[in-house]
Amino acid sequence: MSKLLAVLLTGACLAGCTRASAQGKTETVTGKVVDLVCYARNTANSGLDHEEGRVCAIACIKWEGNPAGIVTADGKVYQLIGGVLGKNNAKIADHIAHTVTVTGNVYDKDGMTMLSAESLTMVSK
């Protein structure tokens, strides 16, 4: 996880990632939406189990601007980018700790697997 945390904390792909998305391949991914910074610190921080609860997780994504991601059932981690996030992560914040399905371009950037998508489908809360 330390490599993931280093990538996230340096902001390796918080700007300009959508330009590289054309290099990826289209995949459909199902998993739990998480705040990647807190998840990298402790994998128990996956939403409702976030250190200060779901409200704190939403605040980290929406107001602190932490990157959001998806963690699949087998533990694969994707950083979300693109329209699926909404302005200031507003769209994705409502889905913290929910299981969703996202289809988009997947590619690696600075050691992180990126998933560029415009929308998601709710699987469960």
C-alpha positions as CSV (number, residue, x, y, z in Angstrom):
1,M,0.0,0.0,0.0
2,S,2.9,2.4,0.5
3,K,3.4,2.7,-3.2
4,L,-0.3,3.5,-3.7
5,L,-0.1,6.1,-0.9
6,A,3.0,7.7,-2.4
7,V,1.3,8.0,-5.9
8,L,-1.8,9.5,-4.4
9,L,-0.1,12.0,-2.1
10,T,2.2,13.3,-4.8
11,G,-0.8,14.0,-7.0
12,A,0.6,11.9,-9.8
13,C,-2.6,11.9,-11.8
14,L,-4.9,14.5,-10.4
15,A,-4.5,16.7,-13.4
16,G,-4.4,15.9,-17.0
17,C,-5.3,12.2,-16.7
18,T,-8.1,12.3,-19.2
19,R,-5.6,12.9,-22.0
20,A,-3.9,9.6,-21.4
21,S,-7.2,7.6,-21.1
22,A,-7.3,7.0,-24.9
23,Q,-4.3,4.7,-24.4
24,G,-6.2,2.3,-22.2
25,K,-8.6,-0.5,-23.0
26,T,-12.3,-0.6,-22.1
27,E,-13.2,-2.7,-19.1
28,T,-16.1,-3.1,-16.8
29,V,-15.2,-3.0,-13.1
30,T,-17.4,-3.8,-10.1
31,G,-16.3,-2.8,-6.6
32,K,-16.7,-0.6,-3.5
33,V,-16.1,3.1,-3.8
34,V,-13.5,4.4,-1.4
35,D,-11.4,7.4,-0.5
36,L,-8.1,6.3,-1.8
37,V,-5.9,8.3,0.5
38,C,-7.6,6.9,3.7
39,Y,-7.8,3.5,2.1
40,A,-4.0,3.5,1.4
41,R,-3.3,4.4,5.0
42,N,-5.5,1.5,6.3
43,T,-7.5,-0.8,4.1
44,A,-10.2,-0.9,6.7
45,N,-11.0,2.7,5.7
46,S,-13.5,1.6,3.0
47,G,-16.4,3.8,3.7
48,L,-18.6,2.9,6.6
49,D,-15.5,1.6,8.4
50,H,-13.7,4.8,7.7
51,E,-12.0,6.1,10.9
52,E,-14.6,8.7,11.5
53,G,-17.5,7.0,9.6
54,R,-19.1,7.6,6.2
55,V,-19.6,11.4,6.7
56,C,-15.9,11.8,7.2
57,A,-15.2,9.7,4.1
58,I,-17.6,11.9,2.1
59,A,-15.9,15.0,3.4
60,C,-12.4,13.7,2.5
61,I,-13.6,13.1,-1.1
62,K,-15.9,16.1,-1.6
63,W,-14.3,18.9,0.4
64,E,-10.7,17.8,0.8
65,G,-10.5,16.6,-2.8
66,N,-9.0,13.3,-2.1
67,P,-9.0,10.9,-5.1
68,A,-11.8,8.4,-5.2
69,G,-11.4,4.8,-6.3
70,I,-12.9,1.4,-6.6
71,V,-11.7,-1.7,-4.8
72,T,-12.8,-5.0,-6.3
73,A,-13.8,-8.1,-4.4
74,D,-10.3,-9.5,-5.2
75,G,-8.5,-6.4,-3.9
76,K,-7.6,-4.7,-7.2
77,V,-7.6,-0.9,-6.7
78,Y,-8.5,1.6,-9.5
79,Q,-8.4,5.4,-9.2
80,L,-11.4,7.0,-10.8
81,I,-11.2,9.9,-13.2
82,G,-13.5,11.6,-15.6
83,G,-17.1,12.6,-15.5
84,V,-18.0,9.9,-13.1
85,L,-16.6,12.1,-10.3
86,G,-18.6,15.2,-11.0
87,K,-17.5,18.7,-10.2
88,N,-15.3,18.6,-7.0
89,N,-16.1,14.9,-6.7
90,A,-19.8,15.7,-6.0
91,K,-21.2,12.8,-8.0
92,I,-18.9,10.1,-6.5
93,A,-19.2,11.3,-2.9
94,D,-22.8,10.0,-2.8
95,H,-21.5,6.5,-3.5
96,I,-18.8,6.1,-0.8
97,A,-19.0,2.5,0.5
98,H,-21.5,1.5,-2.2
99,T,-20.8,-1.2,-4.6
100,V,-20.9,0.1,-8.2
101,T,-20.2,-1.0,-11.7
102,V,-18.2,1.3,-13.9
103,T,-17.2,0.8,-17.6
104,G,-14.4,2.9,-19.0
105,N,-10.8,3.1,-20.2
106,V,-8.3,1.4,-17.9
107,Y,-4.6,2.1,-18.0
108,D,-1.6,2.4,-15.7
109,K,-0.1,5.8,-14.8
110,D,2.8,6.2,-12.4
111,G,2.1,2.8,-10.8
112,M,-1.6,3.3,-10.3
113,T,-4.4,1.7,-12.3
114,M,-6.6,4.4,-13.6
115,L,-10.3,4.0,-14.7
116,S,-11.6,6.9,-16.8
117,A,-15.4,6.8,-17.0
118,E,-18.4,9.1,-17.4
119,S,-21.0,7.2,-15.3
120,L,-21.6,4.3,-13.0
121,T,-24.4,1.9,-12.1
122,M,-25.3,1.3,-8.5
123,V,-25.1,-2.4,-7.5
124,S,-25.8,-2.1,-3.8
125,K,-25.6,0.3,-0.8
